[in-house]
Amino acid sequence: MTALRPERESGAAYGESFTDSYGDTGDQGSSYGQQPYEDSGALGEWYDGESYVTQAQQAAEARSAAGYGAGGYGNEGYAAQGYRDQAPSAAHEPYAEPYMPPPDDETVALRVPDPPPSREPISPSPASSAASASSTPTGGRAARRKAAKGRHGRHGGTRQASDAAEADSESSGAPLSRMEARRQARARKPGPATVASRAIGEVFITTGVLMLLFVSYQLWWTNVRAHAQADKEASSLQEDWASGKRAPGSFEPGQGFALLHIPKLDVVVPIAEGISNKKVLDRGMVGHYGEGKLKTAMPDAKTGNFGLAGHRNTHGEPFRYINRLAQGDEIVVETQDKYFVYKMASILPVTSPSNVSVLEPVPPGSGFTGPGRYITLTTCTPEFTSKYRLIVWGKMVEERPRSKGKPDALVS
């Protein structure tokens, strides 16, 4: 506030002029003079149409309208003390600064500024608000330490309040503290039981996929590959026969020498020497029992049993439906020089794999009573297993040279 300046040393006291301005009685013995505010005084005056109005009167009316009373800053004004002796109190000062409490040295270090508010305010749920209100400690440092110990004590205190605070932080988008981030990372980390169950599940899934692939390979791909190999061998035989290439009377293991026709089953498959899985059966061909104790006669023998073996399932499965043959159905063996026609005579649905008597020149149980020219077809049973054997027998009814053409069983 600018210091007041007396206009003259003699005259009326400053209180008289102050009474004219603010309506109170001033100090009559003041040394400021009798007339400090003349027409040309410090506050001045102007004409409002009816009377002269001074600036002091206008200020007094403004203060009265603002609620400071008719006497300016108080009921008694400043006349008793003057401007120098008495200053306006904080309760009546219109521009006084707000009251600030003294800082608390104990809690100043615990004061953490609030996170910046999000652009779009989110109203918290009643449950989260209640949890936040219950978890917010009040008081000094001791109260805050006690509340923190209750939440995260070394004996595993309750963590519901902290979890609710973390949920509120996530929903409001506020950044998490390092402790909260670590706690959430530990909560997301799977336990040993979860890891073990996941590992077992992955093992089961992998095993199932491998089994599915194996079954697909056995039931589908082996047939595709065996049919291709058998067709290639049959074409090679027919080309050799057409070119006049003479085949020897004896054949090496795995060497093809004839074709087997079963018209009822629409089967045409090469016949190779031996019953090796790798060299003969797994390549989609039919094998001739021609080695060791299981050696059987060839088709052109005067008497004997021509024994053949083939897969019932997978690897071309040429004998899959031989159980459907009935008496009188033709079975034709085609060689380089002749056609040998057999008719199905009997069937043995189930027998042991060790029953090799079915390959004898006159097999027991076949219905044959004496030596003759027979054929025996052997395969596994039931399907998709090799526990037992299925046997089909036939008896030769015609031997036809190739020069006379195909037999009726292949023509019709």
C-alpha positions in Angstrom: 0.0 0.0 0.0 1.4 3.4 -0.9 2.1 5.7 2.1 -0.2 8.6 2.6 1.1 12.0 2.2 -0.1 15.1 4.2 -1.1 18.1 2.1 -0.4 20.6 4.8 0.9 20.8 8.4 -2.0 22.9 9.9 -5.7 22.9 9.6 -8.4 20.2 10.5 -7.3 16.8 11.5 -7.2 13.9 9.0 -10.1 12.3 10.7 -12.6 15.0 9.5 -11.9 14.2 5.9 -11.9 10.5 6.7 -15.4 11.0 8.3 -16.6 12.5 5.1 -15.4 9.6 3.1 -16.1 6.6 5.3 -18.8 7.9 7.8 -16.7 7.5 11.0 -15.2 10.1 13.3 -11.4 10.5 13.0 -8.7 11.9 15.2 -9.3 15.7 15.6 -5.8 16.3 16.8 -4.0 14.8 13.9 -1.2 16.7 12.4 -2.4 16.1 8.8 -4.5 19.3 8.7 -8.1 20.3 8.5 -8.8 19.9 4.7 -6.7 17.0 3.2 -9.2 16.3 0.5 -10.3 19.5 -1.3 -11.9 19.7 -4.7 -8.5 19.2 -6.1 -7.5 16.7 -3.4 -6.0 13.2 -3.8 -9.4 11.4 -4.3 -11.0 14.1 -6.6 -14.7 14.4 -7.4 -17.1 14.6 -10.3 -20.7 15.6 -11.0 -23.3 12.8 -11.5 -26.2 15.0 -12.5 -27.5 15.8 -9.0 -24.5 16.2 -6.7 -20.8 15.9 -6.6 -19.5 12.4 -5.8 -16.0 11.9 -4.6 -13.9 8.8 -5.3 -13.8 8.0 -1.6 -17.6 7.9 -1.5 -17.7 5.6 -4.5 -15.2 3.3 -2.9 -17.2 3.3 0.4 -20.3 2.3 -1.5 -18.5 -0.5 -3.3 -17.2 -1.9 0.0 -20.6 -1.6 1.6 -22.2 -3.6 -1.3 -19.4 -6.2 -0.9 -20.3 -6.8 2.7 -17.6 -4.8 4.6 -20.1 -2.5 6.5 -20.6 1.2 6.3 -17.4 1.9 8.0 -15.1 0.4 5.4 -13.0 -2.4 6.9 -14.7 -2.4 10.4 -17.3 -0.8 12.5 -14.8 1.7 14.0 -12.7 2.2 10.9 -9.2 3.4 11.2 -9.9 6.7 12.8 -8.9 5.7 16.3 -5.5 4.4 15.3 -4.8 5.8 11.9 -3.3 4.0 8.9 0.0 3.5 10.5 -1.1 2.1 13.9 -3.7 -0.5 12.9 -3.6 -2.8 9.9 -6.7 -4.7 8.6 -7.1 -8.2 10.1 -6.9 -11.4 8.0 -10.6 -12.0 8.5 -11.5 -8.6 6.9 -8.8 -8.5 4.3 -10.5 -9.1 0.9 -7.3 -10.3 -0.8 -5.6 -12.2 2.1 -3.7 -15.5 1.2 -5.4 -18.8 2.2 -4.3 -20.4 5.4 -1.5 -23.1 5.0 -0.9 -25.5 7.9 2.8 -25.9 8.9 4.4 -28.9 7.3 4.6 -32.2 9.3 8.2 -33.4 9.3 7.2 -36.9 10.1 4.8 -37.5 7.2 6.3 -35.2 4.6 8.5 -38.1 3.2 5.4 -40.3 2.9 3.4 -37.9 0.8 3.3 -39.3 -2.7 1.8 -37.1 -5.5 -1.4 -38.5 -7.0 -1.1 -40.0 -10.6 -2.2 -37.7 -13.4 -5.9 -38.0 -14.1 -7.0 -39.8 -17.2 -8.6 -37.9 -20.0 -11.9 -39.8 -19.7 -12.9 -40.2 -16.1 -14.0 -43.6 -15.1 -16.4 -44.0 -12.2 -15.1 -46.8 -9.9 -17.5 -49.6 -8.8 -18.9 -49.5 -5.3 -16.9 -52.5 -4.3 -13.6 -51.1 -5.5 -14.4 -47.7 -3.8 -15.1 -49.4 -0.5 -11.9 -51.5 -0.8 -9.9 -48.4 -1.6 -11.4 -46.4 1.3 -10.8 -49.3 3.7 -7.2 -49.8 2.5 -6.2 -46.1 2.7 -4.3 -45.6 5.9 -4.7 -42.3 7.9 -2.4 -40.7 10.5 1.3 -40.4 10.8 4.2 -42.6 9.9 3.4 -45.2 12.5 -0.1 -45.7 11.2 1.1 -46.0 7.7 3.7 -48.6 8.7 1.1 -50.6 10.6 -1.2 -50.6 7.6 1.6 -51.6 5.3 2.6 -54.4 7.6 -1.0 -55.7 7.8 -1.2 -55.8 4.0 2.3 -57.2 3.2 3.5 -58.7 6.5 6.1 -61.4 6.6 3.5 -63.8 7.9 1.2 -63.4 4.8 -1.4 -60.9 5.8 -4.5 -60.3 3.8 -4.0 -58.9 0.3 -7.5 -58.2 -0.7 -7.1 -54.5 -0.4 -4.0 -54.4 -2.5 -5.5 -56.6 -5.1 -8.5 -54.3 -5.3 -6.2 -51.3 -5.6 -4.3 -53.0 -8.4 -7.6 -53.8 -10.2 -8.5 -50.1 -9.9 -5.1 -49.1 -11.3 -5.5 -51.4 -14.2 -9.1 -50.2 -15.0 -8.1 -46.5 -14.7 -5.0 -46.9 -16.9 -2.6 -45.6 -14.2 1.0 -46.9 -14.3 1.8 -49.7 -11.8 4.5 -49.5 -9.3 7.4 -51.9 -9.4 6.1 -54.0 -6.5 2.7 -54.3 -8.0 4.1 -55.3 -11.4 6.2 -58.0 -9.8 3.2 -59.3 -7.8 1.1 -59.5 -11.0 3.9 -61.3 -12.8 4.1 -63.9 -10.0 0.3 -64.3 -10.1 0.4 -64.9 -13.9 3.2 -67.4 -13.6 1.8 -71.0 -13.8 2.4 -73.3 -10.8 4.1 -76.7 -11.0 0.7 -78.6 -11.2 -0.3 -76.4 -14.2 3.0 -77.0 -15.9 2.8 -80.7 -15.4 -0.8 -80.9 -16.6 0.2 -79.0 -19.7 3.2 -81.2 -20.4 1.0 -84.4 -20.0 -1.6 -82.9 -22.3 1.0 -82.1 -24.9 2.4 -85.6 -24.7 -1.1 -87.1 -25.2 -1.8 -84.8 -28.1 1.5 -85.6 -29.8 1.0 -89.4 -29.2 -2.5 -89.2 -30.7 -1.2 -87.3 -33.8 1.6 -89.9 -34.2 -0.9 -92.8 -33.9 -3.2 -91.1 -36.4 -0.3 -90.7 -38.9 0.8 -94.3 -38.4 -2.7 -95.6 -39.0 -3.1 -93.5 -42.1 0.3 -94.8 -43.3 -0.6 -98.4 -42.7 -4.2 -98.4 -44.0 -3.8 -96.0 -46.9 -0.2 -95.2 -48.0 1.1 -98.8 -47.9 -1.7 -99.9 -50.2 -0.9 -97.1 -52.6 2.7 -97.9 -52.7 2.2 -101.7 -52.9 -0.4 -101.4 -55.8 2.2 -99.3 -57.7 4.9 -101.9 -57.2 2.6 -104.8 -58.1 1.4 -103.1 -61.2 4.9 -102.4 -62.3 5.9 -106.1 -61.7 2.9 -107.4 -63.7 3.6 -105.1 -66.6 7.2 -106.2 -66.6 6.1 -109.9 -66.7 3.7 -109.3 -69.6 6.3 -107.4 -71.6 8.8 -110.3 -71.1 6.2 -112.8 -72.2 5.2 -110.8 -75.2 8.9 -110.4 -76.3 9.5 -114.1 -76.1 12.1 -113.8 -73.3 12.4 -117.3 -71.8 12.2 -117.6 -68.0 14.1 -120.5 -66.2 12.3 -123.3 -64.5 13.5 -122.1 -61.1 13.2 -118.6 -59.7 15.2 -116.5 -57.3 13.5 -115.3 -54.1 11.5 -112.2 -54.9 11.4 -112.9 -58.6 8.0 -112.8 -60.3 7.0 -115.7 -62.5 3.2 -115.8 -62.8 -0.1 -113.9 -62.4 -3.0 -114.8 -60.1 -6.5 -114.0 -61.3 -9.6 -114.2 -59.1 -12.4 -112.9 -61.3 -15.1 -112.9 -58.6 -13.0 -110.5 -56.5 -11.5 -108.6 -59.5 -8.0 -109.5 -58.3 -5.0 -109.6 -60.7 -1.7 -109.8 -58.8 1.9 -111.1 -59.6 3.2 -114.3 -58.0 6.8 -114.1 -56.8 9.1 -116.8 -55.3 9.2 -116.9 -51.5 7.1 -115.4 -48.7 9.5 -112.7 -47.6 7.6 -109.6 -46.3 10.2 -107.2 -47.5 10.9 -108.7 -50.9 7.4 -110.1 -51.8 4.4 -109.6 -49.6 4.9 -105.9 -48.6 5.3 -105.0 -52.2 1.7 -106.1 -53.0 2.6 -109.5 -54.5 1.5 -113.0 -53.6 4.3 -115.3 -52.4 4.9 -119.0 -53.3 5.9 -121.4 -50.5 9.0 -122.6 -52.3 11.7 -122.8 -49.6 12.7 -125.1 -46.8 10.2 -127.4 -45.1 7.3 -125.4 -46.5 8.2 -126.0 -50.1 5.2 -126.8 -52.3 4.8 -127.9 -55.9 4.6 -125.7 -58.9 1.4 -125.4 -61.0 2.8 -127.5 -63.9 3.6 -130.5 -61.6 1.6 -133.7 -62.2 0.6 -133.9 -58.6 1.1 -131.7 -55.7 -0.2 -128.6 -53.7 0.5 -125.1 -55.0 0.6 -123.0 -51.9 0.4 -119.2 -51.9 0.4 -116.5 -49.2 -0.7 -112.9 -49.3 -1.7 -110.0 -47.0 -5.3 -109.6 -46.1 -4.9 -106.0 -44.9 -2.4 -103.2 -45.9 0.4 -103.5 -48.4 -2.0 -104.1 -51.3 -4.2 -106.6 -49.4 -4.7 -109.0 -52.3 -6.4 -111.7 -50.1 -8.7 -109.4 -48.2 -12.0 -110.9 -49.5 -11.0 -114.5 -50.2 -13.5 -115.5 -47.4 -16.2 -114.5 -49.8 -15.3 -117.3 -52.3 -17.8 -120.1 -52.7 -17.5 -123.6 -54.1 -17.1 -123.5 -57.9 -15.6 -120.0 -58.1 -12.6 -119.9 -60.5 -9.0 -119.2 -59.5 -6.7 -118.9 -62.5 -2.9 -118.9 -62.5 -1.3 -117.5 -65.7 2.3 -118.4 -66.6 4.5 -117.8 -69.6 3.1 -120.8 -71.5 -0.2 -121.9 -70.0 -3.3 -121.0 -68.0 -4.1 -123.2 -65.0 -7.8 -123.0 -63.9 -8.9 -124.1 -60.4 -12.3 -124.2 -58.8 -12.7 -123.4 -55.1 -13.5 -126.6 -53.2 -13.5 -125.8 -49.4 -12.5 -123.2 -46.8 -11.0 -123.4 -43.3 -12.1 -120.2 -41.6 -9.7 -120.3 -38.6 -6.6 -122.3 -37.8 -3.3 -121.8 -35.9 -0.4 -120.2 -37.7 1.7 -123.3 -36.7 -0.7 -125.6 -38.6 1.5 -126.3 -41.6 -0.4 -129.4 -42.6 -2.7 -127.3 -44.7 0.2 -127.2 -47.3 0.7 -130.9 -47.5 0.2 -132.6 -50.9 -3.2 -133.9 -49.6 -4.1 -131.4 -46.9 -6.3 -132.8 -44.1 -9.6 -131.1 -43.7 -9.7 -130.0 -47.3 -12.1 -132.7 -48.4 -9.5 -134.2 -50.8 -9.2 -138.0 -50.6 -6.1 -138.6 -52.7 -3.2 -137.1 -54.6 -4.1 -134.5 -57.1 -3.3 -131.0 -58.4 -4.5 -128.5 -55.8 -4.0 -124.9 -54.8 -4.0 -123.4 -51.3 -4.5 -119.7 -50.4 -3.4 -118.6 -46.9 -3.9 -115.3 -45.2 -4.3 -113.8 -41.7 -7.5 -113.6 -39.8 -9.4 -111.7 -38.2 -8.8 -108.6 -40.3 -6.1 -106.3 -39.1 -4.5 -109.0 -37.0 -2.2 -112.0 -37.5 -3.4 -114.2 -34.6 -5.0 -116.9 -36.8 -4.9 -118.1 -40.4 -7.7 -118.4 -43.0 -7.3 -121.2 -45.6 -9.0 -121.7 -49.0 -8.5 -124.8 -51.1 -9.1 -125.3 -54.8 -8.8 -128.2 -57.3 -7.4 -127.8 -60.9 -10.1 -128.4 -63.6 -8.3 -127.1 -66.7 -4.7 -126.6 -68.1 -4.9 -124.4 -71.2 -2.0 -123.4 -73.4 -1.7 -119.7 -74.2 -1.8 -120.5 -77.9 -5.5 -121.5 -77.4 -6.4 -118.1 -75.9 -7.7 -117.2 -72.5 -10.0 -119.6 -70.6 -13.6 -118.9 -70.2 -13.2 -117.6 -66.6 -11.1 -114.7 -67.9 -13.1 -114.0 -71.1 -16.6 -113.7 -69.6 
